[in-house]
Amino acid sequence: MTELRITDLTVEAGKSFLVREASLDLIPGELVVLLGPNGAGKTSLLRGALGLIAPTRGESSLDGSIIANLSPMQRARQIAYLPQIRPLAWPNRVRDVVALGRFSHGGTLGKLGDHDAEAVDRAIAACDLKHLQDRGTHTLSGGELARVHCARAFATEAPLLIADEPTAALDPRHQFRILDLIKAYVEDGGGALLVLHDIGLAARYASRLVWMKQGRIVADGPVATTLTAERLADVYGVAAQVEGTRIIMDGAL
């Protein structure tokens, strides 16, 4: 079983701390949501854990191997990553973009082996893109394009997925569709770590919530024990009522 372990990770920018001594584990079967206000260090934690920025202290590992010592292809076979900004350099066919997920396995556009092509087919089917696979990405809606990026990540068939705001700028229906896809991936044996800003969606889908404030992880646990009015006041500075997974925001403190 693939395990991501982040231990005492600290990331600095000049004299400022972006992340302070953060520790976090992720295994298949979990859908973990990282919560916190803007500037809390969520994206920096993900990037530091993946070795995309160098931590000042601490480390992250995959099954005991330090991620910083892995090649990008080795890392990509184990963790599919959807960054916050997902630009496409040029318009391309949907199927070709999804096939990018096979590059870590040696696949190349137009030269996919049978196993790679089957993985692309499975990802396209899972994300309901069969009818769009020959369309140019520049012709798609925001929700359709979000599904294409999810399919690209799923095509990797990595045991773990890290996604930074996968539902950003999507309408409620498409937010549910993307999170349903990720939930299905987890139920099928994957493990996912997501950054979300919608606390209600996080409460609906997460098996664990990890709360960040000023670069530190201040809570990590099930929705039922970590989602409280006191936590929302402390982390976000808002007054709220919490009824199970239902949240009623009363305003800023």
Secondary structure, DSSP 8 states (H G I E B T S, - for coil): ---EEEEEEEEEETTEEEEEEEEEEE-TT-EEEEE--TTSSHHHHHHHHTTSS--SEEEEEETTEEGGGS-HHHHHHHEEEE-S----SS--BHHHHHHGGGGGGT--TT---HHHHHHHHHHHHHTT-GGGTTSBGGGS-HHHHHHHHHHHHHHTT-SEEEEESTTTT--HHHHHHHHHHHHHHHHTT-EEEEE-S-HHHHHHH-SEEEEEETTEEEEEE-HHHH--HHHHHHHH-EEEEEETTEEEEEEE-
